[in-house]
Amino acid sequence: MKHFYLIANPSKPGALDMAEKLETELLRRGASCVHARGYTRADQIPADTECIITLGGDGTLIQASRDLISLDLPMMGINMGHLGYLTQVSREESMEPVLDALLYDSFTLEKRMMLEGSVVGAQKMVKGIALNEIVLTRQDVLQMLHFQVYLNDVFFNEYMADGIIAATPTGSTAYNLSAGGPIVAPGAQLMVLTPICSHSLNARSIVLSPEDRISIRLVKWSGGKSYSAVFDGDQVFPLRYGERLEICRAPKYTTLIQLKNVSFLENIRQKMDRI
């Protein structure tokens, strides 16, 4: 690779300084490099870009994966935060071998499945995509949600719960894990549906085929209170009684650069030891 685009999260200490150092070093080595100093749109990326490097945390990489999904460019994250399940490199590491691997194509590419979600009502339909998860949750009230789940237009179950998570394999180690859902190998092709604090002893996660279609419908009128469909924790769509949340596999993938010969389970163990 010779053409790079850097996205630094200015709220992460040291991210901008690190980006400037990387830009300087890549240019010194004969590569081209553009350093974004603000919000990045797909139409701002140079046409010859071969790699996106994010400097921040998992959230920075996730937002870039959504915003730039139309470009189908491989991405690598440098972790400037705490854990970083998705980011390949930590800020404490030497960047010399990292740049060597990128410049001489000494890496593998891993396709990560994404979800597409739609809030559908009589007067509207809004869509979004997620790399980690789509969550139905409360917006302003401490009141359980009463909702039904349909799979492929067939009734599956009815829940009284704080919400429900539809997670990708990548997102299985995020909110899904905190809610008691299973850890899934990131290269798998499936979806995990996990209720949040369900008022039932038999409400458990269910693993679904990537071809399945999920429909979540509010059952009880909430007196004008609204709920939310939340995509990767930061994109929020209001959801009201009479509307439904439709979820399926997205047609596009996120491509992540893998530099290290570390197994998924070893990576998980290392991250868990730091919690």
C-alpha positions in Angstrom: 0.0 0.0 0.0 1.2 3.5 -0.8 -1.9 5.8 -0.4 -3.3 6.4 3.2 -6.0 8.5 4.8 -5.8 9.2 8.6 -8.8 9.9 10.8 -7.9 11.1 14.3 -10.4 11.6 17.1 -9.5 15.0 18.6 -11.2 14.1 21.9 -8.6 11.3 22.5 -5.4 12.6 24.2 -2.4 12.3 21.8 -4.4 11.3 18.7 -3.7 14.4 16.7 0.0 14.4 17.6 0.2 10.7 16.7 -1.5 11.4 13.3 0.9 14.1 12.5 3.9 11.9 13.2 2.4 9.1 11.1 1.8 11.5 8.3 5.3 12.8 8.4 6.8 9.3 8.5 4.7 7.9 5.6 5.6 10.9 3.4 9.2 10.4 4.3 9.0 6.8 3.1 7.5 7.8 -0.2 3.9 7.1 0.5 1.0 9.6 0.1 -1.0 10.5 3.1 -3.9 12.8 3.9 -4.7 13.6 7.5 -8.4 14.5 8.1 -8.7 17.4 10.7 -12.5 17.2 11.0 -15.5 15.1 10.3 -14.9 12.9 7.2 -17.3 12.2 4.4 -16.9 9.6 1.7 -16.7 12.3 -1.0 -13.7 13.8 0.8 -11.5 10.7 0.5 -9.0 10.9 -2.5 -9.8 8.4 -5.2 -6.5 6.7 -5.0 -6.7 5.9 -1.2 -5.9 2.3 -0.4 -6.2 2.3 3.4 -8.0 4.1 6.2 -6.1 4.5 9.5 -8.2 5.6 12.5 -6.6 7.0 15.7 -9.0 6.9 18.7 -10.9 3.9 20.1 -13.3 1.3 18.8 -15.9 4.0 18.4 -13.7 6.0 16.0 -13.2 2.9 13.9 -16.9 2.0 14.0 -18.1 5.5 12.9 -15.6 5.5 10.1 -16.8 2.0 8.9 -20.3 3.3 8.7 -19.6 6.7 7.2 -17.2 5.3 4.5 -19.0 2.0 3.8 -19.6 2.9 0.2 -15.9 3.1 -0.5 -15.1 -0.5 0.5 -11.6 0.4 1.8 -9.6 -1.7 4.3 -9.3 -0.1 7.7 -6.9 -0.3 10.6 -7.3 1.2 14.1 -4.7 2.6 16.5 -6.1 2.5 20.0 -5.7 5.8 21.9 -8.1 4.8 24.6 -8.7 1.9 27.0 -9.5 -1.6 25.7 -10.0 -1.5 22.0 -11.4 -4.9 20.7 -11.3 -3.7 17.1 -8.2 -1.6 17.0 -5.1 -3.6 16.0 -2.4 -1.4 17.5 -2.0 0.4 20.8 -0.4 3.8 21.1 2.4 2.3 23.3 3.7 0.2 20.4 6.4 1.1 18.0 4.9 2.3 14.8 8.0 1.2 12.8 6.9 -2.4 12.3 3.3 -1.4 11.8 4.2 0.9 8.9 6.5 -1.8 7.5 3.6 -4.2 7.4 1.3 -1.7 5.7 3.8 -0.5 3.1 5.0 -4.0 2.2 1.5 -5.7 2.3 2.4 -8.0 5.2 -1.1 -8.4 6.5 -4.4 -10.2 6.0 -7.8 -8.8 5.4 -10.9 -9.8 7.4 -14.4 -9.2 6.3 -16.8 -8.2 9.1 -20.6 -8.6 8.7 -22.8 -5.5 9.3 -26.4 -5.0 10.1 -29.0 -2.9 8.3 -31.9 -1.6 10.4 -35.1 0.3 9.4 -37.7 2.1 11.6 -40.9 1.6 9.7 -44.2 3.4 10.3 -47.3 4.5 8.5 -45.7 7.9 7.6 -42.0 7.2 7.6 -39.1 4.8 7.1 -35.5 5.6 8.2 -32.5 3.4 7.7 -29.1 2.9 9.3 -26.3 0.4 9.4 -24.2 -1.0 12.3 -21.0 -2.8 12.7 -21.6 -3.8 16.3 -25.3 -3.8 17.2 -28.7 -2.3 16.9 -30.5 -1.9 20.2 -34.2 -1.2 21.0 -34.2 0.7 24.3 -35.9 3.3 26.4 -35.4 6.9 25.5 -36.4 9.0 28.6 -38.3 6.7 31.0 -37.4 4.0 33.5 -40.2 1.8 32.3 -39.9 -1.7 30.8 -40.7 -2.2 27.1 -43.4 -4.6 26.1 -42.6 -5.9 22.6 -42.9 -8.8 20.3 -40.2 -10.4 18.0 -41.0 -11.9 14.6 -38.5 -13.9 12.7 -39.1 -14.1 8.9 -42.6 -12.8 9.5 -43.3 -15.7 12.0 -44.0 -14.8 15.7 -41.1 -15.9 17.9 -41.6 -14.4 21.4 -43.0 -11.6 23.5 -40.8 -9.8 26.0 -41.1 -7.5 29.0 -37.6 -6.1 29.2 -35.4 -3.0 29.2 -34.8 -3.6 25.5 -33.2 -6.1 23.1 -29.9 -6.2 21.2 -29.3 -7.5 17.7 -25.5 -8.0 17.5 -23.1 -9.0 14.8 -20.2 -11.4 15.6 -18.0 -8.3 15.9 -20.5 -6.8 18.3 -20.8 -9.9 20.4 -18.0 -8.7 22.7 -19.7 -5.3 23.2 -23.1 -4.6 24.7 -24.2 -8.1 23.9 -21.5 -9.5 26.2 -22.5 -7.2 29.0 -26.1 -8.3 28.7 -25.1 -12.0 29.1 -25.0 -12.9 25.4 -22.4 -15.3 23.8 -19.0 -14.4 22.4 -18.8 -15.3 18.7 -15.8 -15.6 16.4 -15.7 -12.3 14.5 -15.5 -13.9 11.1 -18.7 -15.9 11.6 -21.8 -15.1 9.5 -24.7 -14.9 12.0 -26.7 -12.6 14.2 -27.3 -12.8 18.0 -30.5 -11.6 19.6 -30.1 -10.9 23.3 -32.9 -9.4 25.6 -31.8 -6.8 28.1 -32.8 -7.5 31.7 -35.9 -9.5 30.7 -38.6 -10.0 33.3 -38.6 -13.7 32.7 -36.4 -16.7 33.7 -36.5 -18.3 30.3 -35.5 -15.3 28.1 -32.1 -16.2 26.6 -30.0 -15.2 23.6 -30.8 -16.8 20.3 -28.3 -17.3 17.4 -29.8 -16.6 14.0 -28.8 -17.2 10.4 -27.5 -14.2 8.5 -30.4 -14.7 6.1 -33.0 -14.2 8.8 -35.1 -11.1 9.1 -35.9 -9.7 12.5 -39.0 -7.6 13.2 -39.5 -6.0 16.6 -42.9 -4.4 17.4 -44.0 -2.5 20.5 -47.1 -4.1 22.0 -48.3 -1.7 24.6 -49.1 2.0 24.1 -46.8 4.0 26.3 -48.8 7.1 26.8 -46.9 9.2 24.2 -43.5 8.1 25.6 -41.0 7.3 22.9 -38.3 4.6 22.6 -35.2 4.4 20.5 -33.5 2.3 17.9 -29.8 2.9 18.6 -27.1 1.9 16.0 -23.6 1.3 17.4 -24.4 3.4 20.5 -24.4 6.8 18.7 -27.0 6.9 15.9 -30.5 7.2 17.4 -33.9 6.9 15.7 -37.0 7.5 17.8 -39.5 4.6 17.8 -43.2 4.9 18.8 -46.1 2.6 19.3 -47.4 1.4 15.9 -43.9 1.5 14.4 -41.5 -1.5 14.0 -37.8 -2.0 13.9 -36.7 -4.3 11.0 -33.2 -5.8 11.1 -31.3 -7.9 8.5 -27.8 -8.4 7.3 -26.4 -5.4 5.5 -25.4 -5.9 1.8 -21.8 -4.5 2.5 -19.0 -5.5 4.8 -16.3 -3.7 6.8 -12.8 -4.9 5.9 -10.3 -4.8 8.7 -6.6 -5.1 8.4 -5.1 -7.9 10.6 -1.4 -7.3 11.3 -0.7 -9.8 14.2 -0.8 -13.5 14.2 -2.8 -13.6 17.4 -5.9 -15.8 17.6 -9.3 -14.4 18.4 -9.4 -16.3 21.7 -6.0 -15.0 22.7 -7.0 -11.5 21.9 -10.2 -11.8 24.0 -8.2 -13.2 26.9 -5.7 -10.3 26.8 -8.6 -7.8 26.7 -10.5 -9.5 29.5 -7.4 -9.4 31.7 -7.4 -5.6 31.4 -11.0 -5.1 32.6 
